[in-house]
């Protein structure tokens, strides 16, 4: 499997670094929103936390199963396509 770079070699570094910073900030913020929501659900309800814990465990199992699919898709699509699909998916989940 050949690893393709995210940016074309002709893109200058002063554009690459801010773009990667913005993309990283979006990804970390979106993941932090879900964690903050879980903490709010734990604190705001008088219920047992096992239900929420099992839901998050299911999320982690899904991430592990996604590795099998990601290896197959990595051979077919470029890194830019992966990043675009991931960011659009997070946008759909957040909005």
N, C-alpha and C positions, 0 to 999 in steps of 0.2 A: 504494500500500500504506500503510495507516494503522498507525502504531506505537502499541500499547496500553501503558500503564504497568504495571509489575509489581504495584504496590500500589494499592488503591482510594484515592481522595483523602481518605476519612474516616479512614484509618489514620494515627495520629500519627507524627511524625518520630522520637520516642524509641523507637518500636518498629521503624520501617523500618531505621534504621542498624544496630542489633544483628542484625536478621534478615539483612541483606545481608552483614554481617561473618561470620556463621556459615555462610551459603551459600558465600561466597567461600573461607573456610577449608577447607570440605569439598572444594570443587572443586580448589583448589591442592594439598591434601594427597593427593587421589586421583591427580592427575597426577604428583606427585612420587614416589609409590610405584612407578609404572611406570618412571620414569627410574632410580630407585635399583635396581630389579630388573635393568635393562639393564646398569648399571655392575657389579653383582655378577656377572652372567653373563660380562661381558668379563673380569673379574679372576679368576674362579674356575675357568675352563676353559682348557685348553691348546689351544684351537681358534682358527681364524681368525675375525676379527670381521666379515667380510663378510656372513655369513648374518644376523647380528643387525642390521647396518646396512641390508641390503636389506629386512628385516622392518619396520624403522622408516620407511624410505622408502615402503613400501606403506601404512603408517598415514597418512603425510602426503598421499599421493595420494588416499586415501579421504576425508580431511578436505576436500580441494579439491573432490572430486566431491559431497560432502555439501552444499556451498554451493548447488548447483543445486536439490537437493531442499528445502533450508531456505527458499529464497525462495518456493517453491510452498506449503509448509506454513505459512509465516508469514501467508499470506492466509486460511487456513482456521481456524487455531487461535490461542488467545491466548498471551501470553508466559508466563503461569503454567503452561499445559499444556506448553510447551516445556521450562521449567525442571524440572517434575515428571518428565517423561519422561527428561530428561538425567540427573537425580540418581538415578532408579531404575535406569537403565542402568549408571551408574557403580557403584552398589551391587551390582548383579549381577556386574559384572566384578571387583570387589574381593573379594567374599565367595566 
